[in-house]
Amino acid sequence: MDFSEALRTERLVVIIRGREAEASFRTVMALAEAGLPLIEVSLGGREALKVIRRARAELGDAAWLGAGTVLTGHDARCAAEAGANLIVTPGLGAGLEESVRQGLPTLAGVLTPSEVIAAEALGVSALKLFPASAAGGPEYLRALRGPFPEVPFVPVGGVDTGMAQAYFDAGAVAVGVGSSLVGDAADGGDLDELRKRAAEFKAVCAG
């Protein structure tokens, strides 16, 4: 299954930005075991590349393990070397361009129509609508889909279980979820609570 197909099937990308590398790794593994296979580890988290490298060794080549907050070409190269097979950016720029050049699946951050056009011209895999809630939420997505009805949008920012369904109703192919699902797990918090939240989101995305 390629990334675009996985995105449309699973409809959820989980975003981890942890203050503890060991806790972040345990969070990745708990999410994978809970059946959430699209996981992004933000490079803004502690020792993120080490977390990605260790998780890749455990999960094998088939898992979708992404690097997020990729800003520069150097970021993109380091992420790929660590084993990331998905690159997520907060916006357009050198990190996105290098990722596309390497042939890596990309989830490119956009907000405006001009950025949508620019990202599509690069040949990205899907578009991360960010920050979605600050831009107007599902109504903004619905407005964007007017001129871009076939573009695969993934809203990120302020998405909880209720908002996820609203985004799906507005035409999102998937949603990206961070703190409302991960909570404090990547900082050493309760993994059982993480698993409960994962099940709730999985149920919404399966519906």
Sequence and secondary structure as in RCSB ss.txt:
>XXXX:A:sequence
MDFSEALRTERLVVIIRGREAEASFRTVMALAEAGLPLIEVSLGGREALKVIRRARAELGDAAWLGAGTVLTGHD
ARCAAEAGANLIVTPGLGAGLEESVRQGLPTLAGVLTPSEVIAAEALGVSALKLFPASAAGGPEYLRALRGPFPE
VPFVPVGGVDTGMAQAYFDAGAVAVGVGSSLVGDAADGGDLDELRKRAAEFKAVCAG
>XXXX:A:secstr
  HHHHHHHH EEEEE  S HHHHHHHHHHHHHTT  EEEEETTSTTHHHHHHHHHHHH TTSEEEEES  SHHH
HHHHHHHT  EEE SSSSHHHHHHHHTT  EEEEE SHHHHHHHHHHT SEEEETTHHHHTHHHHHHHHTTT TT
S EEEBSS  HHHHHHHHHTT S EEE HHHHTTGGGT  HHHHHHHHHHHHHHHH 
